Amino acid sequence: MVFKAPGQGLWPQSRGGRPSAALAECPHQRPGVPRPAMTVTYTSRVATTRFGGFSRLLLLWRGSIYKLLYRELLLFLTAYLVLSLAYRFLLSEAQKRLFEKLVLYCDKSANLIPVSFVLALPVPLAAAAGFYVALVLERWWGQFRAVPAPDGLMLAVAGSVHGADARGRLLRRTLLRYGSLAALLVLRAVSSAARKRFPTADHLVQAGFLTRGERRRLEGLRSPHNQFWVPCVWFTALAAQARREGRVRDDCALKLLMEELNRFRGHCSLLFHYDWISVPLVYTQVAEQLINPFGEDDDDFETNTLIDRNFQVSMLAVDELYGEVPALERDRYWDAASPRVPYTAAAAPLRQPPFRGSACDITLAKEEMQFLPLEDIGETPESQLGNGDSPRGDKATLTDMPGADSAPHEHWLLHPSADDMV
């Protein structure tokens, strides 16, 4: 049986009338695999704005400030009740006056202790709110920068894997398809929109990101973790094979391919960990919760899970997957000049036109689009200055900048290094 996506081809279904469940669920949600007690993650609850969503977030128990402090709160309320009853029913008038003096002394001395800063009480409330906003904005921008972009990888592949014949074309397209598959396996794990568009492995196969042979290899791996790293292993094996065939002409080109792949894989891993590790719900207290996140609290990092995952996938990559390259097949879009990836019915309403830039919608009158002769424009203010003068009025040169004696160009480049780019 089949089901159809709007305006696209037919999607296959597995036996029984339902889509294949392979890779449909996150690894820890597969049947028979219990969900581990992971770091408190509430990312999916705030992925889409809903009425009352923030209120429901405030009522979460696990990892919340209520769970962290309820014992201390009960102890405080009990002690307060005992002192209140003793003051009203057990103390004499003289003892009450003495108790009141003690209370006033403690209240005066409490101002010497910066408790309000530690507990983020109303006095530094603006500072605490500013800290949280800055943290969230930094995390938001960091997640955008972590989205894996294939630009560097595709340029390295295009410049390093040679051959205009069918074999060279197949190698280049397969290498880039492996990179796209790695990014897609991460995006469908962290993005509800991507999950709706590619809910099962059948959708990945039909969309052309994955072949049926490659899907069987992924399903055959004995690993409960996200498998975005597997296409990266395939990429390295295929790049090494291309080097042996002479398609990659020297080791420097192969090294460039590996560096770009590792940078691309790093973005995939960082994006996955952004989704896993949320901002702690109890960020307001400055305590061991934030100072040392490697303990056993609800929001501490899952160190043992990281150890298990890193050891298992590293052994699989260098042993079971060593030298293995799936059979090369022409991808679905081999003859398409402008390939278009299909949408499911659930993802079709989420489709948006491509963003071309905020200035692309500017329109000009026909007469404003004509170039003017330079003599009609006149001279710029800088050109009217005398020889050796600068707009600042002094003779500034590149060597005037701090540290310009050794490498002056490092101080005036307008663009950051490649490591700082997404």
Secondary structure as GFF3:
##gff-version 3
##sequence-region A 1 422
A	DSSP	beta_strand	2	4	.	.	.	ID=ss1
A	DSSP	beta_strand	10	12	.	.	.	ID=ss2
A	DSSP	three_ten_helix	27	29	.	.	.	ID=ss3
A	DSSP	three_ten_helix	43	46	.	.	.	ID=ss4
A	DSSP	alpha_helix	53	58	.	.	.	ID=ss5
A	DSSP	alpha_helix	65	89	.	.	.	ID=ss6
A	DSSP	alpha_helix	93	110	.	.	.	ID=ss7
A	DSSP	alpha_helix	115	119	.	.	.	ID=ss8
A	DSSP	alpha_helix	125	146	.	.	.	ID=ss9
A	DSSP	alpha_helix	151	160	.	.	.	ID=ss10
A	DSSP	alpha_helix	166	190	.	.	.	ID=ss11
A	DSSP	alpha_helix	192	197	.	.	.	ID=ss12
A	DSSP	alpha_helix	201	207	.	.	.	ID=ss13
A	DSSP	alpha_helix	212	220	.	.	.	ID=ss14
A	DSSP	alpha_helix	229	244	.	.	.	ID=ss15
A	DSSP	alpha_helix	251	276	.	.	.	ID=ss16
A	DSSP	alpha_helix	288	291	.	.	.	ID=ss17
A	DSSP	alpha_helix	303	315	.	.	.	ID=ss18
A	DSSP	pi_helix	316	320	.	.	.	ID=ss19
A	DSSP	three_ten_helix	348	350	.	.	.	ID=ss20
A	DSSP	three_ten_helix	366	369	.	.	.	ID=ss21
A	DSSP	alpha_helix	374	377	.	.	.	ID=ss22
A	DSSP	three_ten_helix	382	384	.	.	.	ID=ss23
A	DSSP	three_ten_helix	398	400	.	.	.	ID=ss24
A	DSSP	three_ten_helix	408	411	.	.	.	ID=ss25
A	DSSP	three_ten_helix	418	420	.	.	.	ID=ss26
###
